[in-house]
Amino acid sequence: MTSGIKLISFDLDNTLWDVEPVLHAAEATTQAWLEEFCPKLFKRFSPEQLRQARMEYWHNHPEFRHLITRVRRDSLRIKMIEAGYCLLDAIELADMAMEIFLDARHKIHFYDDALSTLNQLSPSYKLAAISNGNANPTRLGLHQFSFHLSAEEVGAAKPSPEPFELAMAMASISPDQMIHVGDCPKDDIAAAASLGIKTIWLNRNNQAWPRAEVQPDRTVTTLSQLANAIFELEHPNHSFQAQSA
């Protein structure tokens, strides 16, 4: 590598895969398990009531905002106890339900260009994942990443600077040696740019850029365009096609 870029970090949900169908399927799988093995819970609470309880717990405990697995597990424990389970049973059943959810949470379908792009970039750059979600790249077999920083592990969620600062520290680089790729204008692009990190916005739906105070360094509509965008950032006076010829 002859350029100054050493690290390319990626968001995960809605960057490497569409997260909404994954979460819907995980919710349905977990609900079916709870209905079978926790009948007292569903005699007392509907799925919507359980969802609302989770949202209320999250709202009432801002200190846990980045601990999404804990919020889901602990709010379920509370409703288990309210449904008549003893504390030990509530803890055990909620833990088992979380494993069911997490297993289904990792049954994702990558965007068609995701794995090929990671494979294309990994020989030349150190790659990292920076995510607010609870998907684990290792569990998904994404060996292309040198490390993964989740909000739960870091203790702070994007757009807080801590995940990006830790990534730079772990890679022993400065902001001008890093590019962050993500779909969220606030959590990914604005947050990274505020630290001097170069940014590439993945805008698959061709939406208008929503923030006036900051702009992504590059915008792509597919990950297959990423190598071109990175080359342009590294070599602003050259064309990617000419370099590749």
C-alpha positions in Angstrom: 0.0 0.0 0.0 1.4 3.3 -1.1 -1.3 5.7 0.1 -1.9 7.1 3.6 -5.2 5.2 4.2 -4.5 2.3 6.6 -8.0 1.5 8.0 -11.4 1.3 6.5 -14.2 0.8 9.0 -17.7 -0.4 8.2 -21.1 -0.1 9.8 -22.9 -3.4 9.7 -26.7 -3.2 9.7 -28.1 -1.7 6.5 -24.5 -1.4 5.2 -23.6 -5.1 4.6 -27.1 -6.4 4.8 -30.8 -5.3 5.1 -31.5 -5.5 8.8 -35.3 -5.1 8.9 -36.2 -8.6 7.6 -33.6 -10.1 9.9 -35.0 -8.4 13.0 -38.6 -9.3 12.0 -37.6 -12.9 11.6 -35.7 -12.9 14.9 -38.7 -11.4 16.7 -41.0 -14.0 15.2 -38.7 -16.9 16.1 -38.3 -15.6 19.7 -42.1 -15.1 20.0 -42.8 -18.6 18.9 -40.3 -20.0 21.4 -41.8 -17.9 24.2 -45.3 -19.0 23.4 -44.3 -22.6 23.6 -42.0 -22.6 26.7 -43.3 -19.6 28.6 -47.1 -19.9 28.4 -47.8 -17.8 31.5 -46.1 -14.9 29.9 -48.4 -14.9 26.9 -51.5 -15.4 29.0 -50.6 -12.1 30.6 -48.9 -10.0 27.9 -49.2 -9.6 24.2 -46.2 -9.3 21.9 -46.9 -5.6 21.5 -47.0 -5.2 25.3 -43.6 -6.9 25.6 -42.3 -4.6 22.9 -43.6 -1.5 24.7 -42.1 -2.8 27.9 -38.7 -3.0 26.2 -39.1 0.6 24.9 -40.1 1.9 28.3 -37.2 0.2 30.0 -34.8 1.7 27.4 -36.3 5.1 27.9 -36.2 4.8 31.7 -32.6 3.7 31.7 -30.6 6.0 29.5 -27.4 4.6 31.0 -28.2 1.4 29.2 -28.9 3.0 25.8 -25.9 1.3 24.2 -26.6 -2.1 25.8 -29.4 -3.3 23.6 -29.0 -7.0 24.4 -29.2 -6.2 28.1 -32.3 -4.0 27.6 -34.1 -6.7 25.8 -33.1 -9.4 28.3 -33.7 -7.4 31.5 -37.1 -6.1 30.3 -38.2 -9.6 29.5 -37.0 -10.8 33.0 -39.3 -8.2 34.6 -42.3 -9.2 32.6 -41.6 -12.9 33.4 -41.7 -12.1 37.1 -44.9 -10.0 36.6 -46.4 -13.0 34.8 -45.8 -15.2 37.8 -42.4 -16.8 37.3 -40.0 -16.9 40.2 -36.8 -14.9 39.9 -34.5 -17.9 39.0 -36.9 -19.1 36.4 -37.3 -15.6 35.0 -33.6 -15.2 34.7 -33.1 -18.6 33.1 -36.0 -18.3 30.6 -35.1 -14.7 29.6 -31.5 -15.8 29.0 -32.6 -18.7 26.8 -34.9 -16.4 24.9 -32.0 -14.1 24.2 -30.0 -16.9 22.8 -32.9 -17.8 20.5 -33.1 -14.2 19.4 -29.3 -13.8 18.8 -29.1 -17.0 16.9 -31.9 -15.8 14.6 -30.3 -12.3 14.5 -27.3 -13.8 12.8 -29.2 -15.5 10.0 -28.6 -12.6 7.7 -28.5 -12.3 3.9 -25.6 -10.2 2.7 -26.1 -7.6 0.0 -24.9 -9.2 -3.2 -21.9 -6.9 -3.4 -20.9 -7.1 0.3 -18.6 -10.1 0.6 -16.9 -9.5 -2.8 -16.1 -5.9 -1.7 -14.7 -7.0 1.6 -12.6 -9.6 -0.2 -11.4 -7.0 -2.7 -10.3 -4.5 0.0 -8.9 -6.8 2.8 -5.6 -7.6 1.1 -4.7 -3.9 0.9 -6.3 -2.3 4.0 -7.0 -3.2 7.6 -10.8 -3.5 7.9 -12.9 -3.0 11.0 -16.5 -3.1 12.0 -18.1 -0.4 14.1 -21.7 -1.1 15.0 -24.4 0.0 17.4 -26.2 -3.4 16.8 -25.6 -6.8 18.4 -24.5 -8.7 15.3 -21.0 -10.2 15.7 -18.9 -10.5 12.5 -17.0 -13.5 14.0 -20.2 -15.3 14.4 -21.0 -14.5 10.8 -17.7 -15.8 9.6 -16.5 -12.4 8.4 -12.8 -13.1 8.7 -11.9 -10.0 6.6 -12.3 -7.8 9.7 -9.2 -7.3 11.9 -11.5 -6.2 14.8 -15.0 -5.4 15.7 -16.2 -2.6 18.0 -19.8 -2.9 19.2 -21.5 -0.2 21.3 -22.0 -2.8 24.0 -18.2 -3.5 24.2 -17.1 0.1 23.8 -19.6 1.5 26.3 -20.8 4.1 23.9 -22.8 4.1 20.7 -22.3 6.1 17.5 -22.6 9.1 17.0 -20.4 9.3 20.2 -16.8 9.7 19.2 -15.5 6.8 21.4 -16.0 3.9 19.0 -14.1 5.8 16.3 -11.4 7.0 18.6 -10.9 3.5 19.9 -10.6 2.1 16.4 -7.9 4.6 15.6 -6.0 3.7 18.7 -6.2 0.0 18.0 -4.9 0.5 14.5 -2.3 3.1 15.6 -3.4 5.6 13.0 -4.5 9.3 12.8 -7.9 10.4 11.4 -6.5 11.2 7.9 -5.5 7.5 7.6 -9.0 6.2 8.1 -12.2 6.0 6.0 -15.6 5.1 7.5 -18.3 3.6 5.4 -21.9 3.6 6.5 -25.6 4.2 5.7 -26.6 6.6 8.5 -26.0 10.3 7.9 -25.8 11.0 11.7 -24.3 8.0 13.3 -21.8 7.1 10.6 -21.0 10.1 8.4 -21.4 13.2 10.6 -19.9 11.4 13.6 -16.8 10.2 11.8 -16.4 13.5 9.9 -16.4 15.5 13.2 -13.2 13.7 14.1 -11.5 14.4 10.8 -12.1 10.9 9.4 -12.9 10.6 5.7 -16.4 9.2 5.0 -18.2 7.3 2.3 -22.0 7.4 2.5 -23.8 4.2 1.3 -27.0 5.6 -0.2 -28.7 2.6 -1.8 -32.0 4.4 -2.2 -30.7 7.5 -3.9 -32.0 9.8 -1.1 -31.1 13.5 -0.8 -28.3 14.2 1.7 -30.2 15.5 4.8 -27.5 17.5 6.7 -26.4 21.0 5.8 -23.5 21.2 8.2 -21.5 18.3 6.8 -21.1 16.4 3.6 -19.7 12.9 3.0 -16.4 12.8 1.1 -17.9 10.4 -1.3 -21.3 8.8 -1.9 -21.9 5.4 -3.4 -25.2 3.6 -4.2 -23.6 0.1 -4.1 -20.7 -1.4 -2.3 -19.3 -2.4 -5.7 -18.5 1.3 -6.2 -16.5 1.4 -3.0 -13.0 0.6 -4.4 -13.4 3.4 -6.9 -14.5 5.9 -4.3 -11.6 4.9 -2.0 -9.1 5.3 -4.8 -10.5 8.8 -5.6 -10.0 9.8 -2.0 -6.4 8.5 -2.0 -5.5 9.8 -5.4 -7.7 12.9 -6.2 -5.7 13.7 -9.4 -6.0 10.3 -11.0 -8.8 8.2 -12.3 -9.5 4.7 -10.9 -10.0 3.3 -14.4 -6.6 4.5 -15.6 -4.9 3.1 -12.6 -6.6 -0.2 -13.0 -5.8 -0.5 -16.7 
